[in-house]
Amino acid sequence: MFKTLLRRGCLAAALWMSFTGAAMATVDVNTADASALTSVKGIGPATAKNIIDERTKHGPFKSAADLAERVSGVGTKSVARMQEAGLTIGAKAAPAAAPAPAGAAAATRPAKR
């Protein structure tokens, strides 16, 4: 009986995580196409077109305030809701590996003759 309850609980948890994970997929406003932008709650086809047109003419968006200021029909509250729905602005790259200590590089190189 306990095993059956545990299996059902694990199955329910796995399903819940898969649905919430799909709903919270991130979309970078600086690289997304129109279909990706419209997948974010609060962005329709017209807003997606305005975002892409502005990005094409004046370059990538630097912040939420920059997006709200440059795109017609989008305000700071709208941008905040879009970010909650998965929109990112200038998604950060994965952190680089920590640099090796200066002495470590010298120790691995062969000595000059």
Summary of the structure (lengths in Angstrom):
residues: 113
radius of gyration: 22.6
end to end distance: 74.4
largest distance: 74.4
contacts: 244
relative contact order: 0.13
helix: 57%
strand: 4%
